[in-house]
């Protein structure tokens, strides 16, 4: 039988950013995470000033949030956005336009080709590449609450194999539309968060590591709270270690 | 390895038909949003029910992957005695997830004002559900994830699975893909004017589009030596257009070169290429251009999509399964290329594997999957 404690995998976080309606940008988001600010949605969408307007116009709300958070994270980290690998973790992908697409089908109306093209799960990565002319490989995962830890595993894999290329780790989700809105509580509100990771041998950014402990049979059932928000809360705080329980085991981050 | 597609629901039937170039298994399907019937690669056989304890997961995606699982279930049970099941992971590629159940649920809601009582958004619709389903089916407790990058999903899932092994996260990974023929993809691709009214005709000057298919395949990936090895994976992005490939095929070329480099191989080492070969004007042109820059013109290649349709998120894994079948046994040869034989003179000439005459058993093969958003993946597998 192998060791229940997995090997600790190291990385650096050089910078991060996040966006939600009512929490426009890293500072506002951090204040909300720390409990110092309430979120008051205004029906706004991110400016995405760095994205050419013709491209920006074609973006879905989820994609706009991803671009805003991702480009700000790159800028803050001084990482050229065309030279980063991207890992995108989203439980539901472009679920916001699901209702519209189903309505086309239900009413037997020919579908909008643009809307269909924008509905694939990894749409946001496609627009990121178009906005930045980034041709490096990216990965897109969906794994319920394991999306958070498995996103790190994916990013760390990229860093291991390509230590010269920083990796943008992006989490984003939006609320399911009617009639599915009551089927899930996650996410609490639509958001995107992006972290810029680099390999351990650069001098920028603080060092972290993550490891997994296999699930025990008597482990408590994992909570349904957002693991992404739990991680960001820990990131901006002072605790040495973070432990999150998911269905695949206990995940531990350490500074 | 277990594979399910229009050619059949067990490996022996699929193998017999794919190496015979059987194009008789596509069936006509009426579109919902247009007065049109088009050929599709629907799985024709009735499939067995899911175990009762997993009834909440019921949707066609899970029915299809369950069928593929049956072919490897004995091997997985043996694996669980050799390896801690908490260190066996699951990575599947998919684009539709349980969309068939969601469509039916939505149509019912429109009619009656309520979703069906057996509809479960989390277990049926959510993109990650197929991996969780297989984990519970197989009784493994490692991490489970779905890779979702449209048509490159289930080839890229091998890259994620490999990473889980290299990282020491898992000792084995159940890897593959599944996608379901559903109204959304069929009508969506038709809205993009990419669907042919005939069987697809890849690389022909008369090619005019793809057929949508469905299918599933499941492999067991581990660091242990087996008859067939995953030797290399290459990925790239086009950054060209959200739904059309770079016409010069530069992204495709980059993915193929990266796969060869990862495998430590030269283009001459490849004995067969399974093309993405959807039969659309743009894909085939870009793919042929890219191939001609990387490989000698003599390398045998074929698209198997005229036999199965384009299985979208499952295409990578299903076509990897055909490659695996070709490698795993002597005497099968290569999947032939089915088309009208009318070469497109504007494309570089390819050595499209013929249907007559036995090709030798390959030692190393490469398979391509290229997707919306310019997501490209190539995979090399070969005999150990």
Interface residues (C-beta under 8 A of the other chain):
Chain A: X1 X2 X4 X6 X7 X9 X58 X90 X91 X92 X93 X98 X101 X102 X104 X105 X106 X108 X109 X110 X111 X112 X113 X116 X117 X118 X119 X120 X121 X122 X123 X125 X126 X127 X129 X130 X132 X133 X134 X135 X136 X137 X138 X139 X140 X141 X142 X143 X144 X146 X147 X149 X150 X153 X154 X156 X157 X160 X176 X179 X180 X183 X184 X212 X214 X215 X247 X248 X249
Chain B: X32 X33 X34 X83 X84 X86 X87 X95 X102 X103 X105 X106 X107 X109 X110 X115 X120 X121 X122 X125 X126 X127 X128 X131 X132 X141 X142 X143 X144 X145 X146 X147 X148 X149 X150 X156 X159 X160 X163 X164 X166 X167 X168 X169 X171 X183 X184 X187 X188 X189 X190 X191 X192 X193 X235 X236 X237 X238 X239 X240 X241 X242 X243 X251 X254 X371 X372 X373 X374 X375
